[in-house]
Amino acid sequence: MKGQKQMWRSAIAGVVLALAATGTAQAADDVGVQLDWVVRGDHAMFFVAKEKGYFAKNGINVTAIRKGTGTPDALRLVGNGNAEFGFGDLPTLQVSRSQGVPVVAVVAVNQKSPLAMISLAKTLKLTKVQDLKGVNIGIHPAGSTYIFLKALLAANGMSEADIKESSVSPPYENYLLLGRVQAVPGYMDAEVPELEAKAGGPGSLSILQGADHGFVAYGSGVFTSEKMIQDKKDLVRRFVAAYMAGFAEVIANPKEAVDIVAKAVPEYADKKEVLAAELKADIDSTFFNDDTKAHGIGIITKAKWDGTMETLVKQGALTDTGKVGAGFDASFVAAAAPLKK
């Protein structure tokens, strides 16, 4: 473990030196970052890259890292130019592109989707998707979790007619804790640690990860607008390079990453264990696969991208692929020489 950490540290140092070498004497470019939700563990890369000076060394001033109200809203805000970069669910990005939102994925953070169905173990045991039949499920109709729910049901021979639905407003975890709904779709690296902390700790939840039940797709990632890539390609390159240095730091030292996030977002000062659990879930289960071994963390491959789109089409969540196009640009991650793991 010590040798592996040293290897990562050496590689990060090389990335930082490269960033410094590409810096500019001109005034830094101001950029805003739009998150999909409240701050979570997988948002740590932005805060770490800012705290460590990776953005500054690359001629970028991150003016704001804004909380969000769901991936669709984050996509629209970036597509409309209200923020230069965003973070959110990549399958939802594909659906939004089919609806004309001009956004492009540049980093795939979760190589395996962390989306899951979640219930309280004492009231509902989930071992298969069919266990959701007749269950009252809390959904946020405009969110990425709703797209996931529809796709998961379809992949297992079910539809929304097989369940009961209650529309809930975010944050919707309390609806589950109070017994107003029996299950909710959510993220294993976000809602699960938060809910476990409130529901009684490990074992208090029953979790059905979609990736194990037919939902094979990317998770969340970084995106920008088509206009940014067209007009400010070098800024996109520098931003992704700085972000990737932060990504490597988060993996190498998640404890320090949690401290940095808690410092930047004071409401997490007494919830560090939740952030740590969120990051552990990603490091253990979503950040790495055979593609990252071959090409490096954050990579987007055409085969996996097309596979994600095919999953959505087969399961009825995506009907018009004509406007989706490529929808991603992997050249920026490749230029950053991402660490392979």
C-alpha positions as CSV (number, residue, x, y, z in Angstrom):
1,M,0.0,0.0,0.0
2,K,2.8,2.4,0.9
3,G,4.6,1.7,-2.4
4,Q,1.4,2.2,-4.3
5,K,0.8,5.6,-2.7
6,Q,4.4,6.7,-3.4
7,M,3.8,5.7,-7.1
8,W,0.7,7.8,-7.2
9,R,2.4,10.7,-5.5
10,S,5.3,10.7,-8.0
11,A,2.8,10.6,-10.9
12,I,0.8,13.5,-9.5
13,A,4.0,15.5,-9.1
14,G,4.7,15.0,-12.8
15,V,1.2,16.2,-13.7
16,V,1.6,19.3,-11.5
17,L,4.9,20.1,-13.2
18,A,3.3,19.8,-16.6
19,L,0.5,22.1,-15.4
20,A,3.0,24.7,-14.3
21,A,4.8,24.5,-17.6
22,T,1.6,25.2,-19.5
23,G,0.6,28.1,-17.3
24,T,0.2,31.6,-18.8
25,A,1.4,35.0,-17.7
26,Q,-2.0,36.4,-18.8
27,A,-4.9,37.0,-16.4
28,A,-6.5,33.8,-15.2
29,D,-9.7,32.6,-17.0
30,D,-12.7,32.8,-14.7
31,V,-14.9,29.7,-14.7
32,G,-17.9,28.5,-12.8
33,V,-18.7,24.9,-11.9
34,Q,-22.3,23.6,-11.6
35,L,-22.8,20.5,-9.6
36,D,-25.7,18.1,-10.0
37,W,-26.6,18.0,-6.3
38,V,-25.5,19.0,-2.8
39,V,-21.8,18.4,-2.3
40,R,-20.8,14.7,-2.2
41,G,-17.6,12.7,-2.1
42,D,-17.3,12.4,-5.8
43,H,-17.3,16.2,-6.1
44,A,-14.0,16.3,-4.1
45,M,-11.8,16.6,-7.2
46,F,-13.0,20.2,-7.8
47,F,-12.2,21.3,-4.3
48,V,-8.9,19.5,-4.1
49,A,-7.7,20.9,-7.5
50,K,-8.6,24.4,-6.3
51,E,-7.1,24.0,-2.8
52,K,-3.9,22.5,-4.2
53,G,-3.5,25.3,-6.7
54,Y,-3.8,23.0,-9.8
55,F,-6.4,25.3,-11.4
56,A,-4.4,28.4,-10.6
57,K,-1.2,26.9,-11.9
58,N,-3.0,26.3,-15.2
59,G,-4.3,29.8,-15.5
60,I,-7.8,29.2,-14.2
61,N,-9.8,30.9,-11.4
62,V,-12.7,28.8,-10.3
63,T,-15.1,31.5,-9.1
64,A,-17.8,29.2,-7.8
65,I,-18.6,25.5,-7.3
66,R,-22.4,25.7,-7.1
67,K,-24.7,23.1,-5.6
68,G,-27.5,21.8,-7.9
69,T,-31.0,20.5,-8.0
70,G,-30.4,17.5,-10.3
71,T,-28.4,16.6,-13.4
72,P,-31.0,17.8,-15.9
73,D,-30.8,21.3,-14.5
74,A,-27.0,21.3,-14.3
75,L,-26.9,20.2,-18.0
76,R,-29.2,23.0,-19.0
77,L,-27.3,25.6,-17.1
78,V,-24.0,24.6,-18.7
79,G,-25.6,24.2,-22.1
80,N,-27.0,27.8,-21.8
81,G,-23.7,29.2,-20.8
82,N,-24.6,29.9,-17.1
83,A,-21.6,27.9,-16.0
84,E,-18.6,26.8,-18.0
85,F,-18.3,23.2,-16.6
86,G,-20.6,20.8,-14.8
87,F,-20.8,17.5,-13.1
88,G,-23.6,14.9,-13.4
89,D,-25.0,11.7,-14.6
90,L,-23.7,10.8,-18.1
91,P,-26.7,8.6,-19.2
92,T,-28.9,11.7,-18.4
93,L,-26.5,13.8,-20.5
94,Q,-27.3,11.4,-23.5
95,V,-31.0,11.9,-22.9
96,S,-30.6,15.7,-22.7
97,R,-28.6,15.8,-25.9
98,S,-31.4,13.9,-27.6
99,Q,-33.6,16.8,-26.5
100,G,-31.3,19.4,-27.9
101,V,-29.2,20.4,-24.9
102,P,-25.7,21.2,-26.4
103,V,-23.4,19.6,-23.8
104,V,-20.4,17.3,-24.2
105,A,-18.9,14.8,-21.7
106,V,-15.1,15.2,-21.1
107,V,-14.4,13.0,-18.1
108,A,-16.2,9.7,-17.0
109,V,-15.6,9.6,-13.3
110,N,-17.7,6.6,-12.5
111,Q,-16.8,3.8,-14.9
112,K,-19.6,1.7,-13.3
113,S,-22.9,3.3,-12.4
114,P,-23.4,3.7,-8.6
115,L,-27.2,4.0,-9.0
116,A,-29.3,1.6,-7.0
117,M,-32.7,1.0,-5.4
118,I,-32.7,1.6,-1.7
119,S,-35.1,0.5,1.1
120,L,-35.0,0.2,4.8
121,A,-34.0,-3.4,5.5
122,K,-36.5,-3.8,8.4
123,T,-39.4,-3.0,6.1
124,L,-38.4,-4.3,2.6
125,K,-35.7,-6.7,1.5
126,L,-34.5,-6.2,-2.0
127,T,-32.8,-9.1,-3.7
128,K,-34.2,-8.7,-7.2
129,V,-35.9,-6.0,-9.2
130,Q,-39.2,-8.0,-9.1
131,D,-39.3,-7.2,-5.3
132,L,-40.4,-3.7,-6.3
133,K,-43.8,-4.9,-7.6
134,G,-46.5,-2.9,-5.9
135,V,-44.0,-1.0,-3.9
136,N,-44.5,2.8,-3.3
137,I,-41.4,4.4,-4.7
138,G,-40.4,8.0,-4.1
139,I,-39.2,9.7,-7.3
140,H,-37.9,13.1,-8.4
141,P,-39.5,13.2,-11.9
142,A,-36.9,15.6,-13.4
143,G,-33.9,13.8,-12.0
144,S,-31.3,11.3,-13.3
145,T,-32.7,8.7,-10.8
146,Y,-36.0,8.7,-12.6
147,I,-34.3,7.8,-15.9
148,F,-32.4,5.1,-14.0
149,L,-35.6,3.7,-12.5
150,K,-37.4,3.4,-15.8
151,A,-34.4,1.8,-17.5
152,L,-34.0,-0.7,-14.6
153,L,-37.6,-1.7,-14.6
154,A,-37.6,-2.2,-18.4
155,A,-34.4,-4.3,-18.2
156,N,-36.2,-6.7,-15.9
157,G,-39.5,-7.0,-17.8
158,M,-41.4,-4.5,-15.7
159,S,-42.8,-1.0,-16.2
160,E,-44.0,1.9,-14.1
161,A,-47.5,0.2,-14.1
162,D,-46.0,-2.4,-11.8
163,I,-45.1,0.0,-9.0
164,K,-46.7,2.9,-7.1
165,E,-45.0,6.3,-7.5
166,S,-44.9,9.2,-5.2
167,S,-43.4,12.4,-6.5
168,V,-40.9,13.8,-3.9
169,S,-38.8,16.9,-3.8
170,P,-35.1,16.8,-3.0
171,P,-33.7,16.0,-0.6
172,Y,-36.0,13.0,-0.6
173,E,-34.2,10.6,1.8
174,N,-36.5,11.7,4.7
175,Y,-39.5,10.4,2.9
176,L,-38.0,6.9,3.2
177,L,-36.9,7.4,6.8
178,L,-40.4,8.5,7.8
179,G,-42.0,5.6,6.0
180,R,-43.9,7.7,3.5
181,V,-42.3,5.7,0.7
182,Q,-40.9,2.1,0.8
183,A,-38.0,2.6,-1.6
184,V,-36.1,5.3,-3.5
185,P,-33.6,5.3,-6.4
186,G,-30.3,6.8,-5.3
187,Y,-26.5,6.7,-5.5
188,M,-24.5,4.2,-3.5
189,D,-21.8,6.9,-3.3
190,A,-24.2,9.6,-2.0
191,E,-27.6,8.7,-0.6
192,V,-26.5,5.3,0.9
193,P,-23.8,6.7,3.3
194,E,-26.1,9.6,4.3
195,L,-29.1,7.3,4.8
196,E,-27.1,4.7,6.7
197,A,-25.9,7.3,9.1
198,K,-29.5,8.2,9.9
199,A,-31.1,4.8,9.7
200,G,-28.9,2.9,12.1
201,G,-25.5,2.3,10.4
202,P,-24.3,-0.6,8.2
203,G,-26.9,-3.2,7.5
204,S,-29.8,-0.8,8.1
205,L,-30.5,-0.5,4.3
206,S,-31.3,-3.0,1.6
207,I,-29.5,-2.0,-1.6
208,L,-30.0,-3.3,-5.1
209,Q,-27.3,-1.9,-7.4
210,G,-28.5,-1.4,-11.0
211,A,-25.2,-2.5,-12.5
212,D,-25.8,-6.0,-11.2
213,H,-29.3,-6.1,-12.6
214,G,-29.1,-5.1,-16.2
215,F,-28.3,-1.4,-16.0
216,V,-24.9,-1.3,-17.6
217,A,-23.8,2.3,-18.1
218,Y,-21.4,5.0,-17.1
219,G,-22.1,6.9,-13.9
220,S,-21.3,10.6,-13.4
221,G,-18.7,12.7,-15.0
222,V,-17.6,16.2,-16.0
223,F,-19.1,18.0,-19.0
224,T,-19.0,21.3,-20.8
225,S,-20.8,23.0,-23.6
226,E,-20.3,22.5,-27.3
227,K,-19.6,26.3,-27.5
228,M,-16.8,26.0,-25.0
229,I,-15.1,23.3,-27.0
230,Q,-15.6,25.3,-30.2
231,D,-14.5,28.7,-28.9
232,K,-12.2,27.9,-25.9
233,K,-10.7,24.5,-26.5
234,D,-7.4,25.4,-24.8
235,L,-9.3,26.4,-21.6
236,V,-11.2,23.1,-21.7
237,R,-7.8,21.3,-22.0
238,R,-6.3,23.2,-19.1
239,F,-9.4,22.7,-16.9
240,V,-9.5,18.9,-17.5
241,A,-5.7,18.6,-16.9
242,A,-6.1,20.4,-13.5
243,Y,-9.2,18.4,-12.6
244,M,-7.4,15.1,-13.4
245,A,-4.5,16.1,-11.1
246,G,-7.1,16.6,-8.4
247,F,-8.7,13.3,-9.3
248,A,-5.4,11.5,-8.8
249,E,-4.9,13.3,-5.4
250,V,-8.3,12.2,-4.2
251,I,-7.5,8.6,-5.0
252,A,-4.1,8.7,-3.4
253,N,-5.3,10.4,-0.2
254,P,-9.0,10.3,0.3
255,K,-8.7,11.4,4.0
256,E,-7.0,14.6,3.0
257,A,-9.6,15.1,0.3
258,V,-12.4,14.9,2.9
259,D,-10.6,17.4,5.1
260,I,-10.4,19.8,2.1
261,V,-14.1,19.5,1.2
262,A,-15.1,19.9,4.9
263,K,-13.0,23.1,5.0
264,A,-14.6,24.5,1.8
265,V,-18.1,23.4,2.8
266,P,-18.5,24.1,6.5
267,E,-21.8,22.2,6.9
268,Y,-19.7,19.0,6.5
269,A,-17.3,19.8,9.3
270,D,-19.1,17.3,11.6
271,K,-20.1,14.9,8.8
272,K,-16.6,13.9,7.5
273,E,-17.4,10.2,8.1
274,V,-20.2,10.4,5.5
275,L,-17.9,12.0,2.9
276,A,-15.3,9.4,3.6
277,A,-17.9,6.6,3.2
278,E,-19.0,8.1,-0.1
279,L,-15.4,8.3,-1.5
280,K,-14.7,4.7,-0.2
281,A,-17.7,3.4,-2.2
282,D,-16.4,5.0,-5.4
283,I,-12.8,3.9,-4.9
284,D,-13.9,0.4,-4.1
285,S,-16.6,0.0,-6.7
286,T,-16.9,2.7,-9.5
287,F,-13.7,4.5,-10.4
288,F,-11.8,1.7,-12.0
289,N,-12.3,-1.0,-14.7
290,D,-10.4,-2.6,-17.5
291,D,-10.6,0.7,-19.5
292,T,-8.8,2.6,-16.7
293,K,-6.1,0.0,-16.6
294,A,-5.5,0.4,-20.3
295,H,-6.1,4.1,-20.8
296,G,-6.2,5.8,-17.4
297,I,-8.8,7.1,-14.9
298,G,-11.6,9.2,-16.3
299,I,-11.4,7.8,-19.7
300,I,-14.4,7.6,-22.0
301,T,-14.3,5.0,-24.7
302,K,-16.6,4.8,-27.7
303,A,-17.5,1.2,-27.0
304,K,-18.6,1.9,-23.4
305,W,-20.4,5.2,-24.5
306,D,-22.3,3.4,-27.2
307,G,-23.0,0.6,-24.8
308,T,-24.5,3.1,-22.3
309,M,-26.7,4.5,-25.1
310,E,-27.7,1.1,-26.2
311,T,-28.8,0.3,-22.7
312,L,-31.0,3.4,-22.6
313,V,-32.5,2.6,-26.0
314,K,-33.3,-1.0,-25.2
315,Q,-34.9,0.0,-21.9
316,G,-37.0,2.8,-23.3
317,A,-35.3,5.7,-21.6
318,L,-33.8,7.1,-24.8
319,T,-35.9,7.1,-28.0
320,D,-34.1,9.5,-30.4
321,T,-30.4,8.9,-30.8
322,G,-30.0,11.1,-33.8
323,K,-29.2,14.2,-31.8
324,V,-27.0,12.5,-29.3
325,G,-24.1,12.1,-31.8
326,A,-20.8,11.3,-30.2
327,G,-21.7,13.3,-27.1
328,F,-18.2,13.0,-25.7
329,D,-14.6,14.1,-26.3
330,A,-12.0,11.9,-24.8
331,S,-9.1,13.9,-26.1
332,F,-8.8,16.1,-23.1
333,V,-8.4,13.3,-20.7
334,A,-5.9,11.6,-23.0
335,A,-3.9,14.9,-23.2
336,A,-3.7,14.9,-19.4
337,A,-1.9,11.6,-19.4
338,P,-4.2,10.1,-16.7
339,L,-3.0,7.6,-14.2
340,K,-3.6,4.0,-15.0
341,K,-5.2,1.8,-12.4
